[in-house]
Amino acid sequence: MSSSAVTVRKLSAQNVTAYEKTRIAQVLLASCRGDLEMAALTGGRAGLEPALIQSQVELCLSRGEVYVAGQGDSVDGVLLAYAPGQDVQESPSSHPPQSLDYVSKLSPEMQQWWTSHFMPKFSELTNIALGSQEGRKAAWYIKTIAVHPDRQRRGIGRQLMQTVLRQADASSRKTCLEVNSDSMVRVFAKFGFRVRATKNFGSYQGGFILFLMTREPSH
């Protein structure tokens, strides 16, 4: 399948189907196997990965942007994002309803880790790279981009990324995202992203690193 055959569609809470939600979850789960950040956020409990992914998808459907891509109506790639002005982050001590539902499934120790370590340190990462939480809200924030392992190297991820970058360029807005490996830093550098801040997150699973990358609008 060539990139010219890839169709990108925007979904919302009003038009998404049950099949599309299921397929989105399948794509995201398949693409994060063995991911250290996912292991940390679930306390190493693989059975909680679907709940975490569902919370992220539901938040973007109701408050952000969800794009899917594939041949025709198929869903082989997913991009979750927040456009400028959309509510991205809550205070370290609070969570949107979907996140609260997920965090409630964690052990007391893991709930404490989320509120006292992960959320505050994540805010620090944003403040270093963008100056403030408002800096993130003023930019396009790509939360997740993933292509099913069986459908990679077919232009799907590039088409999804370009869909957002075209909008960012048209409105002269910065774009930001986080990645957790050097290899992903190199991938997004090809789209014009540069590392602006780095943080190590300790966890019960050994921890992980996050690189916050930004891209200036192209004129």
LOBAKOL-658455 format. One record per atom (N, C-alpha, C, CB): x, y, z. Coordinates in pm, whole numbers, plus 50000, padded with zeros to 5 digits. Glycine has a CB too. Layout:
BEGIN
XYZ/...
***
This chain:
BEGIN
500864988050000/500005000050000/500885012450000/499045000150124/500765021149903/501535033349897/500895044149980/501695037949753/501685054750010/501165065550092/499985072450024/502255075750122/499945072249887/498855078849816/497525071849839/499145079449667/497575059149881/496355051549904/495855052850046/496565037149871/496575059950130/496215061150271/495145071850288/497455064550357/494085068450359/493025077850391/493105081450539/491625071850356/493085094350569/493085099150708/491715104650740/494185110150730/491165100250853/489845104750896/489915110051039/488805093350885/489125120351066/489025125751202/487775120051267/488985141351201/487935114751388/486815109151462/486475117951582/487135094851509/485255116551632/484825123851750/483925114851832/484095136951713/483565119451950/482655111652035/481305109651967/482465118552171/480955118551874/479655117851808/479645108151689/479245131551761/480795106151624/480745097951502/481565085051510/481235106051386/482285082751619/483095070551629/482195058351649/484105071751746/482565047251586/481795034951601/482455025751702/481655027751465/481705015951749/482265006251844/483424998551780/481174996351892/483284995151652/484374988251584/485624996951580/483954984551441/485475009751550/486645018651541/487335019851677/486225032551491/486545020751785/487155021251918/487955008551946/486075023252025/487384997251910/488074984451932/489354983851851/487154972751894/489284987951727/490454987351641/491534997251686/490064990151496/491125009151730/492085018851783/492855012751900/491375031751827/492125006351991/492765000052106/493724989052061/491714994252201/493334981251961/494204970551910/495494976351853/493484962451803/495394987051778/496584993351719/497514998551828/496175004851624/496955005451926/497775011252032/498405000452119/496935020552118/497664990052151/498204979052232/499324971852158/497104969052268/499114969152030/500134961951952/501414970051939/499594958451815/501274983251931/502454991651909/503244994452037/502035004751847/502654991752154/503354995052279/503844982652354/502445003052370/503874971152289/504374959152356/505834960952395/504214946952264/506134958152522/507504959452571/507924973552604/508424953952472/506984983052599/507314997052623/507514999652773/506195006252567/508655005552810/508965007852951/508025018053015/510405012652964/507635028152940/506715038152995/505365031853026/506545049952896/504855023652936/503585016852960/503685007953083/503175008652837/504795000753097/504984992153214/504975000253342/506294984353203/505585012053338/505615020553457/504235025853491/506595032153437/503485030353390/502175036453413/501125026353457/501715043353288/501395013553434/500455003153476/500974995153595/500164993753361/502124998953647/502704991453757/503104977353716/501734990753872/503404975553587/503794962553536/502654952853516/504764956553628/501424957553529/500244948753513/499704950253371/499134952253618/500074940653286/499654941253146/498144941753131/500214929353071/497424935853228/495974935953221/495364949753233/495424927253328/496154959553280/495654973153292/495924981653168/496264979653413/496704976553075/497034984352957/495794988452877/497974976452868/494814979552855/493614983952782/492874995352852/492664972252764/492814995052986/492115005653059/492835018953044/492005002053208/494175018853048/494945031153031/494745036752891/496435028753057/494815028152792/494625032552654/493215037952633/494905021152557/492225031052687/490845035652674/490665049552734/489885025752740/491295052052850/491155065152914/491755076052826/491845065153051/492885073252762/493515083152675/492675085752551/494905078552635/492125075152493/491305076652373/490015084352404/490965062952314/489365080952516/488125087752551/488355102552578/487485081152674/489465105852642/489775119952668/489935127652537/491055121152752/490645121652440/490855128652314/489575129252230/491955121852235/488745119052239/487465119552167/486575130752220/486735106152178/486605133052352/485705142952411/486325156852421/485295138352547/487655157652432/488285170552457/489435173852364/488775170952597/489775164552274/490915166752186/490615162652043/492115159252237/491615156651979/491535152851840/491945138051826/492445161951753/491185130651746/491525116751716/491505115051564/490525106851786/492635110751509/492735107951367/493105093351348/493775117351298/492505087051249/492845073251214/493195072951066/491675063451246/494005062951029/494425062050890/494565047550848/495745069450869/494395045350720/494535032050662/494015032450520/493775021450746/493915021050460/493375020350325/491855019950331/493925007850250/491215029450267/489755030350274/489305033850415/489105017250230/488405025550470/487895028050604/488645020150712/486435024650609/489725013650676/490465005650775/491165014750874/491484996450705/491415009450993/492105016851098/493415009451128/491215018151228/494495014251067/495815008151086/496785017451156/496385004050953/496425030151167/497235039951237/496345049351317/498105047851139/496875054551427/496105063151518/496975074951562/495585055251641/496385086651568/497055098351625/496085105051722/497515108251514/496515106351847/495745113451949/496435126651976/495625104952080/495675137551976/496285150751993/495335160452059/496745156251859/495905171852101/495115183152150/495515195352068/495355185552305/494515201952012/494765214151935/494975225852031/493585217051839/495555236751983/495735248452070/494425252852134/496325260051990/494475255252264/493295259552337/492495248452400/492415267152248/492735236052357/492035224852418/492705221252551/492015212552322/491905216752647/492415214252782/493265201652782/491245212952884/494555203252812/495495192252801/495825186152936/496755196752734/496255194353030/496735189453158/495895194453273/498185193453178/495775186153374/495125190053498/496205192653603/494125179253546/495825197653717/496795199553824/497275185953872/496175207653942/498485185153932/499035172353973/498135164454067/500345174354038/497265171154142/496445164154241/495065160554189/496315172654364/494775163454064/493445160454012/493535153553877/492615173254000/492465146953837/492425139653713/491075141453648/492725124753736/491035141853513/489745141653445/489015128653479/489915143153292/487715127953459/486945116053498/487505102953444/485545117453452/487895102553314/488405090053259/489705085953326/488595091253109/490575095553351/491855092453416/491625087753559/492785104553414/490695094153626/490405090253763/489925075853768/489365099653826/489105072153671/488615058453665/489775048753647/487605056853551/490735052353562/491895043653543/492765042953669/492735048453425/493095054353725/493965054653843/493345047053959/494245069153884/492025046953968/491355039954077/491575024854070/489865042954075/491985019853953/492235005553937/493625001553985/492065001653791/494455011354014/495835008654056/495915005754205/496735020354020/497014999754247/497254997654389/497425010954458/498494988654412/497245011654589/497455024254661/498855030054638/497235022154810/499845021354631/501225026054607/501355032454469/502225014454621/500715026354370/500775031954236/499965044854224/500285021754135/498855045754292/498085058254293/498935069454351/496775056554373/499655066354457/500545076254519/501635080454421/501165070654649/502165070654347/503215073654249/502695083154142/503745060754185/501475080754093/500895089453991/500785103854041/499515084153950/500255105554162/499965119054210/501185126354264/498905118554317/502135118954325/503275125654389/504535125554305/503555119254521/504605116854204/505835116154124/505565118953976/506465102454139/504755110553913/504595111753768/504015125153724/503725100553717/502845128853780/502205141253736/503045153753763/500865142653805/503615155353885/504455167253907/505685167653816/504895167754052/506335156153797/507535155953714/507205158353568/508265142653730/506035153553525/505595156153389/505375171153369/504305148353359/504825177753470/504645192253463/505985199353456/503835197253584/506965194453531/508315200253527/508895199353385/509255193053627/508705187953320/509195186053184/508595196553091/508865171953133/507295198853103/506615208953022/507145222853050/505125208553046/507315226053177/507755239453214/509165242453162/507715241253365/510035232453165/511395234353115/511385237052965/512265222053147/510605229152892/510625229952745/509795241452690/510125217152687/508655244252755/507695253852698/507435265952786/506395246852672/508055266352902/507915277952989/506805276953090/507715289952908/505735269853057/504585268553147/503615258453089/503895282153170/502605254653169/501545246153117/500765253253007/500615241853230/500655266353017/499975274052914/500705273152782/499835288652956/502035271552788/502805270052666/502395257652589/504275269452697/502075246852663/501595234652596/500215236952537/501575222852696/499355243852609/497995246152561/497965255352439/497135252052672/499015263152421/499085272152305/499595264952181/499985283952336/500085252752198/500665245252087/499775233452049/502065240352124/500045227751934/499505214551902/500285204351983/499585211551747/499585196052057/500245186052142/499845172152092/499865187852292/500805165052035/500555151351988/500805141952105/501475147651866/499725136352156/499805127352271/500365113752231/498435125752335/499865108352122/500275094952077/500135094051926/499435084052146/501105087651863/500965083851723/501485069651711/501735093751628/500695060951650/501075046851642/500515040551516/500585039251765/501265031251461/500825023351346/500965008651385/501655026751217/499965000751351/500024986451383/501304980451323/498764978951330/502014972151399/503274966351349/503144959451213/503804956551449/501974953651185/501774946851057/501534956450941/500604937351068/501374969350972/501054979150867/502084990450860/499654984950892/503224988550921/504244999050920/504994999550787/505224996851035/505695010650767/506485013150645/505605013750519/507535002150628/504405019150536/503495020750422/503015035250409/502295011450435/503635044250482/503275058350474/502145062650564/502905061550336/501645053550649/500505056750733/500865066950840/499955044050799/501975064450910/502395073751015/502715087550958/503605068351088/503355087850843/503695100750781/502435108550745/504555098550656/501445101850691/500195108650655/499495114250779/499265099050580/499495106650887/498885111451011/499625123651063/498885100351118/500955122851065/501745134051115/501545146451029/503235130251120/501555144750900/501405156350812/500025162750825/501645152250668/499015154850859/497675160450881/497685170950991/496675149450915/498395168051100/498495177551211/499465188851179/498945170351339/500605185651120/501605195951093/501095206350993/502895189551039/500285202150899/499705212050806/498825222050880/498885204950695/498065217150976/497205226151054/498045235351142/496215218051140/499105229751199/499985238051283/500645248951200/501055229351351/501115245451081/501745255350994/500755266150951/502355248650872/499525261950917/498515271450869/498155281650975/497275264150825/498235277751103/497885286851213/499115292351284/497005279851313/500305289551228/501575294351285/501725290051431/501665309651274/501445277351457/501525272151593/502665261951607/500205265751633/503255261951722/504265252051756/503585238551776/505055256251883/504325227651756/503845214151782/504795207551881/503735205751650/504245199951976/505105193252074/504635178952095/505115200952208/505545170652143/505255156652173/506345151352264/505165148152043/506085139452325/507115132752403/507405119152344/506685131352551/508665115152350/509075101652311/509965096052421/509805101652172/510125082852422/510885076752532/512065068252486/509975068352614/512595071352366/513775064152320/514555072652221/513375050652256/515855069952211/516695077052115/516235074451971/518155073052132/515775062251945/515345058851809/514145067351768/515005043951798/513215069851862/512055078151828/512445092851815/510965076551934/513445097151890/513965110751872/514435112551728/515135113651972/515125102651676/515625103451538/514495103451436/516585091951509/513455095651464/512295095151373/511645108851362/511255084751421/511375115151476/510655127951472/511555139651433/510025130651606/512855137851447/513775148251398/513615150151247/515245144651432/513225139651178/513025140551033/511835149450997/512815126650974/510935151451093/509785160351072/510055174551121/508555154651142/511275177051168/511625190451215/511535192451364/510775200251150/511295181751441/511225182851586/512635182751647/510385171351645/512785190151757/514045190651829/513795188551977/514775204051804/514725181752044/514585179252188/514785192352265/515615168552236/513825195552352/513895207852432/514055205052581/512645216152409/513695193052625/513845189652767/513835174452781/512705196152854/514485169652886/514565155252913/514385152953062/515925149352865/513625142753098/513425139153239/513455124053255/512095144953292/514105119553363/514055105553401/512975103553505/515435100753454/512125093553484/511035090453575/511345077253645/509665089753500/511445077853776/511635065553852/510305058553870/512275068553988/510325045253876/509095037753896/509405024253957/508325036053765/508345017153993/508505003754049/509024993953944/507174998754105/508974997953817/509404989153708/510784992653656/508404989653595/511495001453726/512835005053684/512955018653618/513334994953592/511815024653584/511845038253532/511935039153381/512985045553592/511815051453333/511885054053190/512275068653170/510525050953119/512625072253048/513025085853016/512015091752918/514455086252956/511765104752931/510925111752834/511705123452776/509615116652900/511675124452645/512225135852573/511045144252524/513155131352454/510975156852561/509945165652506/510545172652385/509435176052613/509895170852271/510375176552144/509365186852094/510595165352038/509885197152030/509005207251971/509405209851825/509055220452054/508435214851752/508665218551610/508055232251588/508045207951511/508845241351532/508345254551500/507545254051370/509505264651490/506545262451354/505745262251231/506585265551109/504575272051240/506275259250998/506975261750873/506175271750792/507185248650793/506855281550736/506155292150661/506545291550514/506485306050720/
***
